[in-house]
């Protein structure tokens, strides 16, 4: 699949998609764009780490108790546990 075809499938210009994927001009793909690209490629919406990171950041911003728990555990060098 060409970059042009993929850009058309996700509803952005091929120049924008190219810059976002390369990180040119300080561009980075938004979580929404990453999800749309994943789906267009037939992958799970959370296939790329940017989508997962955005999900985690959103959940942490919505739940201060969870945010503090994760922070404390990361600060101590341990992986978060339930």
DOFI-157582 format. One record per residue (C-alpha): residue number from 1; chain; x, y, z. Coordinates in nm, 2 decimals. Layout:
N
[NUM 'A' [X Y Z]],
...
end
This chain:
82
[1 'A' [0.00 0.00 0.00]],
[2 'A' [0.13 0.34 -0.09]],
[3 'A' [0.15 0.63 0.15]],
[4 'A' [-0.09 0.82 -0.07]],
[5 'A' [-0.35 0.54 -0.05]],
[6 'A' [-0.31 0.51 0.33]],
[7 'A' [-0.35 0.89 0.37]],
[8 'A' [-0.67 0.88 0.17]],
[9 'A' [-0.80 0.59 0.37]],
[10 'A' [-0.75 0.78 0.70]],
[11 'A' [-0.87 1.11 0.57]],
[12 'A' [-0.55 1.32 0.58]],
[13 'A' [-0.32 1.46 0.31]],
[14 'A' [-0.02 1.24 0.21]],
[15 'A' [0.22 1.52 0.30]],
[16 'A' [0.07 1.55 0.65]],
[17 'A' [0.09 1.17 0.70]],
[18 'A' [0.45 1.16 0.57]],
[19 'A' [0.56 1.44 0.81]],
[20 'A' [0.38 1.29 1.11]],
[21 'A' [0.54 0.94 1.05]],
[22 'A' [0.89 1.09 1.00]],
[23 'A' [0.86 1.33 1.28]],
[24 'A' [0.95 1.62 1.04]],
[25 'A' [0.89 1.98 1.15]],
[26 'A' [0.83 1.86 1.50]],
[27 'A' [0.51 1.67 1.39]],
[28 'A' [0.41 1.36 1.57]],
[29 'A' [0.11 1.15 1.49]],
[30 'A' [-0.19 1.21 1.72]],
[31 'A' [-0.34 0.91 1.90]],
[32 'A' [-0.65 0.95 1.68]],
[33 'A' [-0.44 0.93 1.36]],
[34 'A' [-0.24 0.63 1.49]],
[35 'A' [-0.57 0.45 1.56]],
[36 'A' [-0.71 0.53 1.22]],
[37 'A' [-0.39 0.41 1.05]],
[38 'A' [-0.40 0.09 1.26]],
[39 'A' [-0.76 0.02 1.15]],
[40 'A' [-0.69 0.10 0.79]],
[41 'A' [-0.40 -0.15 0.80]],
[42 'A' [-0.63 -0.42 0.95]],
[43 'A' [-0.46 -0.41 1.29]],
[44 'A' [-0.61 -0.36 1.63]],
[45 'A' [-0.68 0.00 1.71]],
[46 'A' [-0.43 -0.01 1.99]],
[47 'A' [-0.15 -0.18 1.79]],
[48 'A' [0.09 0.11 1.79]],
[49 'A' [0.24 0.22 2.13]],
[50 'A' [0.13 0.58 2.07]],
[51 'A' [-0.24 0.47 2.10]],
[52 'A' [-0.17 0.27 2.42]],
[53 'A' [0.03 0.56 2.57]],
[54 'A' [-0.26 0.80 2.49]],
[55 'A' [-0.51 0.56 2.66]],
[56 'A' [-0.29 0.53 2.97]],
[57 'A' [-0.24 0.91 2.99]],
[58 'A' [-0.61 0.97 2.95]],
[59 'A' [-0.70 0.72 3.23]],
[60 'A' [-0.43 0.86 3.46]],
[61 'A' [-0.56 1.22 3.41]],
[62 'A' [-0.91 1.10 3.49]],
[63 'A' [-0.81 0.91 3.81]],
[64 'A' [-0.58 1.09 4.05]],
[65 'A' [-0.56 0.79 4.28]],
[66 'A' [-0.45 0.56 4.00]],
[67 'A' [-0.21 0.84 3.88]],
[68 'A' [-0.05 0.86 4.23]],
[69 'A' [-0.03 0.49 4.26]],
[70 'A' [0.15 0.44 3.93]],
[71 'A' [0.38 0.74 4.01]],
[72 'A' [0.48 0.60 4.35]],
[73 'A' [0.55 0.25 4.21]],
[74 'A' [0.75 0.39 3.91]],
[75 'A' [0.94 0.62 4.14]],
[76 'A' [1.04 0.32 4.35]],
[77 'A' [1.14 0.13 4.04]],
[78 'A' [0.87 -0.13 4.04]],
[79 'A' [0.61 -0.20 3.79]],
[80 'A' [0.25 -0.10 3.89]],
[81 'A' [0.03 -0.38 4.04]],
[82 'A' [-0.34 -0.39 4.11]],
end
